Amino acid sequence: MFNPLATDSGLHHQQASIHDFSRGIQGKFHRPGLKLELPLCLDDEAMAFVLRIARKKKADISAVVNDLILSDKRLAEVIE
């Protein structure tokens, strides 16, 4: 029986033969200092919480999420 999660399924060998990176250029797409803004998916309860705070503070949702994460980070550092 085929198990796609098995470590020795032969998939690695199959893909290795499909992709030829022998002429690849390391760092071709690297952009030093580039900042990527990745989307963040919140569940309904978390989004409602963040929106409520953002409205009260008249702030951007991203700013509220950043503030919450940084305050949790500071708390975690104290606990360590």
TAMOHU-V424485 format. One record per pair of residues at least 4 apart in sequence whose ideal C-beta (glycine too) atoms are under 6 Angstrom apart, sorted by sequence separation. I is the first residue (numbers start at 1). GAP is how many residues later the second one is. D is the distance in whole Angstrom. If there is no record, write none. Layout:
i/gap/d
I/GAP/D
I/GAP/D
//
This chain:
i/gap/d
42/4/4
59/4/5
42/5/4
54/5/5
59/5/6
54/7/5
54/10/5
50/11/6
53/11/5
50/14/5
50/15/6
//
